[in-house]
Each structure stands twice: as C-alpha cells, then as structure tokens.
C-alpha cells in the first residue's frame, strides 16, 4: 500500500504533522524488472570486490616475495 499525504504542516520548529488523504494499492508490475536490475547491480559489485581482493592479494604476495618494486615518488 502507498500513501498520499496532504502538504505537511510545521508545528513548532522540527515537528511535522501530515494527514492521510487517500490510500493507493501497491503496483507490483515494476517489481520484476527492478528486482532483476538490483540483482545484476549487486552481482557486478560483488564481482568487482572479488577481483579487487584478488589483485590486492597478488600485489601483497609479490611485494613479500621481492618480485615487485613500488616507487612512491612516481605520480599517477
């Protein structure tokens, strides 16, 4: 269910009073596409985090083994 309210009235600084004007039933038609989009976005973020973690692991391993030199004075 969704709610539509009248314009809010401010009563005393930080208190907001609102009155319910009517009720609207929720529209589930857009839920399937929004769910697919959300799932794809979360999966992409998780994949990026895994790749980032793996690259950090490889970098740390190479640093500890002495196979990687890091030059802090190079900007970029």
C-alpha positions in Angstrom: 0.0 0.0 0.0 1.2 3.5 -0.8 0.1 6.7 0.9 -0.6 10.1 -0.5 -0.5 12.9 2.1 -1.6 16.5 2.1 1.1 19.1 2.3 2.8 18.9 5.7 2.3 21.5 8.4 5.1 22.5 10.6 4.1 22.8 14.2 6.8 24.1 16.5 10.2 24.1 14.7 11.1 20.5 14.0 7.8 18.6 14.3 5.9 17.7 11.1 2.3 16.8 11.1 0.8 15.1 8.0 -2.7 13.9 7.3 -3.5 10.9 5.1 -5.6 11.9 2.1 -6.1 8.6 0.3 -4.6 5.0 0.1 -3.3 3.6 -3.1 -2.6 -0.1 -3.6 1.0 -1.0 -4.4 1.7 -1.7 -8.1 3.8 -4.9 -8.4 4.2 -4.6 -12.2 7.6 -2.9 -12.0 8.8 -5.2 -9.3 10.2 -7.9 -11.6 12.3 -5.6 -13.7 13.5 -3.7 -10.6 14.4 -7.0 -8.9 16.4 -8.1 -12.0 18.2 -4.8 -12.2 19.0 -4.8 -8.5 20.3 -8.4 -8.7 22.5 -7.6 -11.6 23.9 -4.5 -9.9 24.7 -6.4 -6.7 26.3 -9.2 -8.6 28.5 -6.8 -10.5 29.6 -5.1 -7.3 30.4 -8.5 -5.7 32.4 -9.5 -8.7 34.4 -6.2 -8.6 35.1 -6.7 -4.9 36.4 -10.2 -5.5 38.6 -9.1 -8.4 39.9 -6.2 -6.3 40.6 -8.5 -3.3 42.5 -11.0 -5.6 44.6 -8.2 -7.1 45.5 -6.9 -3.6 46.4 -10.5 -2.6 48.7 -10.8 -5.7 50.3 -7.4 -5.1 51.0 -8.2 -1.4 52.4 -11.7 -2.3 54.7 -10.1 -5.0 55.9 -7.5 -2.5 56.7 -10.0 0.2 58.5 -12.2 -2.4 60.5 -9.3 -3.6 59.1 -9.6 -7.2 57.5 -6.1 -7.1 59.1 -2.7 -6.6 56.9 0.2 -5.6 58.2 3.7 -6.4 56.4 6.1 -4.2 57.9 9.1 -5.9 56.2 8.4 -9.2 52.9 10.2 -9.5 50.0 8.9 -11.5 
